Amino acid sequence: MRIPADLAETLAVVLDEGSLDAAARRLHVTPSAVSQRIKSLEEQVGRVLLVRTKPVRPTEAAHAVVRYARQLALLEHDARAELGAEDGARISVPLAVNADSLATWFLPPLARLAERHPVVFDLHRDDQDFTAGLLESGTVMGAVTSRAAPVAGCRVSPLGVLRYEAVATPAFVARWLPGGVDAAALAEAPLIDFDRRDDLQRQWLAAWGVDPSRPPRHYIPASHDFATAARLGLGWALLPRLQWERAVAAGELVLLGGPAVDVPLHWQQWNLRSPLLDAIAEAIVTEGRRVLAA
């Protein structure tokens, strides 16, 4: 069995764009031609690769083919760069990152890389506990993840610890925690969660002996807006030092005390020798180790 490179690329583009019509526009062919390519690929590998929903979804069998397509594109880019035949073309590199890293330290190394290399980045944001799954599926080439064990076919480098501490505005403390931070007050004080998978506030409450389901909560699923909501006094929240340090120094927020919640982060990427991928890893790992707690 052979996997034609052009057909594998078509599958990856369809999944990136979310539909056959959008993929056809990007590939400058008709939607019928895209459909025929996918059908031909499925016949050659003997598996269904695409669930034709809106947006389209990959089957489990598609993951290996998409990984193959992205690796071929990366190797072709490296070869063209070595031959001096890039012709101004830029390769798109998909990466996965958690929201708080994206909002605090992750973008500067990418900006420096984009100045030196013909690359654009396609960032996928997800919780650090789930970004490794995007590596497994072939959706991304590298990921910031809480997973220390390497994903199959990947290598891993520790970045450091994203340390979260509980903060609130002075006015919030005066209203909801006037007698100090204790279990009874925390059971009634509103808090802010990122989304329904965010368990940081739950961990902190449990350390105080509070039933995490008791307090009223706001859900604000964007890192910058999450921090803004805390500064506006909507509730208390756990923020990384990179987001609360200036606000605490300015008196806009106060630390509530209690145990910090540490989230160890790692960089995982394909175990593929590529000058570009190696440069990306070096920049991200260096920055992560510079700004994150040891």
RADA-V253951 format. One record per backbone hydrogen bond with DSSP energy under -1.0 kcal/mol. NH is the residue of the N-H (numbers start at 1). CO is the residue of the C=O. Records with the same first field share a line. If there is no record, write none. Layout:
BEGIN
NH->CO / CO
END
This chain:
BEGIN
8->4
9->5
10->6
11->7
12->8
13->9
14->10
15->11
16->12
17->13
18->14
23->19
24->20
25->21
26->22
27->23
28->24
29->24
34->30
35->31
36->32
37->33
38->34
39->35
40->36
41->37
42->38
43->39
44->40
45->41
46->42
47->42
51->57
53->51
56->18
57->51
59->49
66->62
67->63
68->64
69->65
70->66
71->67
72->68
73->69
74->70
75->71
76->72
77->73
78->74
79->75
80->76
81->77
82->78
83->79
85->80
89->86
91->118
93->120
95->122
96->142
97->124
102->98
103->99
105->101
106->101
111->107
112->108
113->109
114->110
115->111
117->113
119->117
120->91
122->93
124->95
126->97
130->127
131->127
134->131
136->132
137->133
138->135
139->134
140->134
141->94
143->268
144->96
145->266
146->128
154->151
155->269
157->267
159->265
160->265
161->293
162->263
164->261
165->239
167->237
168->254
173->169
174->170
175->171
176->172
177->173
180->177
186->182
187->183
188->185
189->185
191->216
192->236
193->218
198->195
203->199
204->200
205->201
206->202
207->203
209->206
210->205
214->211
218->191
220->193
222->220
226->222
227->223
228->224
229->225
230->226
231->227
232->228
233->230
234->229
236->190
237->167
239->165
241->163
243->240
244->240
245->241
248->244
249->245
250->246
251->248
252->247
253->247
254->168
256->166
261->164
263->162
265->160
266->145
267->157
268->143
269->155
270->141
271->153
272->270
278->274
279->275
280->276
281->277
282->278
283->279
284->280
285->281
286->282
287->283
288->284
289->285
290->286
291->287
292->288
293->161
END
